[in-house]
Amino acid sequence: MRAADGPVQVRAVGEELGLEVTVRGKLEPLRAKMTKLADRGWLHKRPDGRFAARSQA
C-alpha cells in the first residue's frame, strides 16, 4: 500500500500478492481484510472503493 503512488484497487493489491485476480472469489477475502483494516484505522477506504495507506488519505 505504501509503495503505491496513490489509492489502489483491491485487484491491484491481489496482483502484487500473486493472487488469481480473474476469479472474483479469490479477491473477496482480500477485500474483507482490507475493509477490516480500514475500520481499524490502518487504511483509508475511499468512496470509490479504492484503498490508501492512512498517511496518504
OpenMM code with the backbone's topology and positions (N, CA, C; nanometers):
from openmm import Vec3, app, unit

residues = "MET ARG ALA ALA ASP GLY PRO VAL GLN VAL ARG ALA VAL GLY GLU GLU LEU GLY LEU GLU VAL THR VAL ARG GLY LYS LEU GLU PRO LEU ARG ALA LYS MET THR LYS LEU ALA ASP ARG GLY TRP LEU HIS LYS ARG PRO ASP GLY ARG PHE ALA ALA ARG SER GLN ALA".split()
positions = [
    Vec3(0.0826, -0.1183, 0.0000),
    Vec3(0.0000, 0.0000, 0.0000),
    Vec3(0.0881, 0.1262, 0.0000),
    Vec3(0.1890, 0.1279, 0.0829),
    Vec3(0.2721, 0.2481, 0.0906),
    Vec3(0.3583, 0.2678, -0.0340),
    Vec3(0.3880, 0.1601, -0.1057),
    Vec3(0.4696, 0.1708, -0.2261),
    Vec3(0.3911, 0.2275, -0.3441),
    Vec3(0.2597, 0.2246, -0.3355),
    Vec3(0.1758, 0.2750, -0.4444),
    Vec3(0.1815, 0.4276, -0.4480),
    Vec3(0.1617, 0.4826, -0.5665),
    Vec3(0.1635, 0.6284, -0.5826),
    Vec3(0.0395, 0.6949, -0.5252),
    Vec3(-0.0657, 0.6186, -0.5070),
    Vec3(-0.1902, 0.6741, -0.4560),
    Vec3(-0.2846, 0.5607, -0.4194),
    Vec3(-0.4126, 0.5900, -0.4081),
    Vec3(-0.5106, 0.4872, -0.3747),
    Vec3(-0.5102, 0.3740, -0.4779),
    Vec3(-0.5295, 0.2529, -0.4315),
    Vec3(-0.5268, 0.1365, -0.5193),
    Vec3(-0.6547, 0.0550, -0.5053),
    Vec3(-0.6857, -0.0183, -0.6104),
    Vec3(-0.7989, -0.1087, -0.6078),
    Vec3(-0.7552, -0.2411, -0.5470),
    Vec3(-0.8514, -0.3171, -0.4989),
    Vec3(-0.8219, -0.4473, -0.4405),
    Vec3(-0.7549, -0.5368, -0.5445),
    Vec3(-0.7964, -0.5262, -0.6696),
    Vec3(-0.7383, -0.6078, -0.7772),
    Vec3(-0.5871, -0.5842, -0.7879),
    Vec3(-0.5439, -0.4595, -0.7774),
    Vec3(-0.4005, -0.4286, -0.7878),
    Vec3(-0.3228, -0.4891, -0.6715),
    Vec3(-0.3812, -0.4867, -0.5536),
    Vec3(-0.3153, -0.5469, -0.4369),
    Vec3(-0.3067, -0.6981, -0.4557),
    Vec3(-0.4148, -0.7573, -0.5054),
    Vec3(-0.4151, -0.9010, -0.5320),
    Vec3(-0.3096, -0.9409, -0.6332),
    Vec3(-0.2944, -0.8607, -0.7378),
    Vec3(-0.1910, -0.8886, -0.8381),
    Vec3(-0.0527, -0.8836, -0.7749),
    Vec3(-0.0306, -0.7856, -0.6913),
    Vec3(0.1000, -0.7709, -0.6258),
    Vec3(0.1286, -0.8887, -0.5324),
    Vec3(0.0235, -0.9432, -0.4720),
    Vec3(0.0405, -1.0569, -0.3810),
    Vec3(0.0437, -1.1905, -0.4536),
    Vec3(0.0193, -1.1879, -0.5845),
    Vec3(0.0234, -1.3113, -0.6619),
    Vec3(-0.1055, -1.3913, -0.6600),
    Vec3(-0.2173, -1.3282, -0.6257),
    Vec3(-0.3462, -1.3967, -0.6258),
    Vec3(-0.4012, -1.4059, -0.7677),
    Vec3(-0.4906, -1.4999, -0.7887),
    Vec3(-0.5564, -1.5149, -0.9179),
    Vec3(-0.6697, -1.4120, -0.9246),
    Vec3(-0.6423, -1.2981, -0.9856),
    Vec3(-0.7361, -1.1856, -0.9822),
    Vec3(-0.8501, -1.1988, -1.0821),
    Vec3(-0.8430, -1.2951, -1.1732),
    Vec3(-0.9516, -1.3117, -1.2693),
    Vec3(-1.0723, -1.3803, -1.2063),
    Vec3(-1.0531, -1.4428, -1.0911),
    Vec3(-1.1615, -1.5100, -1.0204),
    Vec3(-1.2060, -1.4200, -0.9061),
    Vec3(-1.3297, -1.3731, -0.9136),
    Vec3(-1.3790, -1.2793, -0.8133),
    Vec3(-1.3726, -1.3375, -0.6712),
    Vec3(-1.3976, -1.4650, -0.6574),
    Vec3(-1.3958, -1.5291, -0.5260),
    Vec3(-1.2607, -1.5242, -0.4582),
    Vec3(-1.1558, -1.5095, -0.5353),
    Vec3(-1.0218, -1.5002, -0.4768),
    Vec3(-0.9955, -1.3612, -0.4197),
    Vec3(-1.0661, -1.2600, -0.4704),
    Vec3(-1.0439, -1.1229, -0.4247),
    Vec3(-1.1323, -1.0843, -0.3066),
    Vec3(-1.2462, -1.1493, -0.2915),
    Vec3(-1.3389, -1.1110, -0.1850),
    Vec3(-1.2798, -1.1247, -0.0447),
    Vec3(-1.2063, -1.2326, -0.0133),
    Vec3(-1.1434, -1.2378, 0.1195),
    Vec3(-1.0425, -1.1243, 0.1405),
    Vec3(-0.9695, -1.0886, 0.0352),
    Vec3(-0.8749, -0.9774, 0.0452),
    Vec3(-0.9488, -0.8459, 0.0671),
    Vec3(-1.0592, -0.8263, -0.0050),
    Vec3(-1.1401, -0.7047, 0.0126),
    Vec3(-1.1914, -0.6952, 0.1564),
    Vec3(-1.2343, -0.8087, 0.2126),
    Vec3(-1.2841, -0.8099, 0.3504),
    Vec3(-1.1724, -0.7737, 0.4486),
    Vec3(-1.0524, -0.8261, 0.4253),
    Vec3(-0.9395, -0.7953, 0.5139),
    Vec3(-0.9021, -0.6476, 0.5052),
    Vec3(-0.9033, -0.5940, 0.3828),
    Vec3(-0.8684, -0.4533, 0.3665),
    Vec3(-0.9749, -0.3627, 0.4284),
    Vec3(-1.1011, -0.4022, 0.4177),
    Vec3(-1.2085, -0.3254, 0.4804),
    Vec3(-1.1944, -0.3285, 0.6322),
    Vec3(-1.1570, -0.4446, 0.6857),
    Vec3(-1.1360, -0.4560, 0.8301),
    Vec3(-1.0216, -0.3655, 0.8757),
    Vec3(-0.9140, -0.3612, 0.7967),
    Vec3(-0.8030, -0.2722, 0.8297),
    Vec3(-0.8456, -0.1257, 0.8225),
    Vec3(-0.9339, -0.0933, 0.7296),
    Vec3(-0.9852, 0.0435, 0.7204),
    Vec3(-1.0711, 0.0760, 0.8426),
    Vec3(-1.1519, -0.0194, 0.8858),
    Vec3(-1.2355, 0.0019, 1.0049),
    Vec3(-1.1500, 0.0237, 1.1296),
    Vec3(-1.0336, -0.0391, 1.1312),
    Vec3(-0.9441, -0.0258, 1.2472),
    Vec3(-0.8516, 0.0945, 1.2371),
    Vec3(-0.8563, 0.1659, 1.1250),
    Vec3(-0.7771, 0.2871, 1.1118),
    Vec3(-0.6421, 0.2706, 1.0451),
    Vec3(-0.6094, 0.1524, 0.9984),
    Vec3(-0.4797, 0.1291, 0.9340),
    Vec3(-0.4805, 0.1765, 0.7898),
    Vec3(-0.5943, 0.1644, 0.7238),
    Vec3(-0.6103, 0.2076, 0.5850),
    Vec3(-0.7239, 0.3071, 0.5773),
    Vec3(-0.7308, 0.3758, 0.4652),
    Vec3(-0.8422, 0.4668, 0.4382),
    Vec3(-0.9180, 0.4120, 0.3181),
    Vec3(-1.0482, 0.3867, 0.3350),
    Vec3(-1.1301, 0.3387, 0.2240),
    Vec3(-1.2025, 0.4584, 0.1642),
    Vec3(-1.1775, 0.4813, 0.0360),
    Vec3(-1.2374, 0.5948, -0.0340),
    Vec3(-1.3775, 0.5586, -0.0829),
    Vec3(-1.4604, 0.6584, -0.1074),
    Vec3(-1.5962, 0.6306, -0.1566),
    Vec3(-1.5995, 0.5554, -0.2895),
    Vec3(-1.4946, 0.5662, -0.3697),
    Vec3(-1.4914, 0.4958, -0.4983),
    Vec3(-1.4457, 0.3507, -0.4839),
    Vec3(-1.4218, 0.3044, -0.3599),
    Vec3(-1.3861, 0.1658, -0.3352),
    Vec3(-1.2374, 0.1376, -0.3336),
    Vec3(-1.1554, 0.2386, -0.3604),
    Vec3(-1.0104, 0.2190, -0.3558),
    Vec3(-0.9616, 0.2406, -0.2135),
    Vec3(-0.8436, 0.1879, -0.1858),
    Vec3(-0.7845, 0.1984, -0.0532),
    Vec3(-0.6532, 0.2736, -0.0609),
    Vec3(-0.6204, 0.3419, 0.0465),
    Vec3(-0.4928, 0.4129, 0.0557),
    Vec3(-0.4364, 0.3907, 0.1962),
    Vec3(-0.3046, 0.3972, 0.2041),
    Vec3(-0.2415, 0.3929, 0.3365),
    Vec3(-0.2877, 0.5163, 0.4120),
    Vec3(-0.3032, 0.5057, 0.5392),
    Vec3(-0.3622, 0.6137, 0.6198),
    Vec3(-0.2855, 0.7455, 0.6022),
    Vec3(-0.1545, 0.7397, 0.5853),
    Vec3(-0.0766, 0.8626, 0.5712),
    Vec3(-0.1040, 0.9331, 0.4390),
    Vec3(-0.1594, 0.8603, 0.3382),
    Vec3(-0.1907, 0.9202, 0.2079),
    Vec3(-0.3330, 0.9715, 0.2023),
    Vec3(-0.4125, 0.9446, 0.3014),
    Vec3(-0.5548, 0.9782, 0.2977),
    Vec3(-0.5817, 1.1232, 0.3227),
] * unit.nanometer
topology = app.Topology()
chain = topology.addChain("A")
for resn in residues:
    res = topology.addResidue(resn, chain)
    for name in ("N", "CA", "C"):
        topology.addAtom(name, app.Element.getBySymbol(name[0]), res)
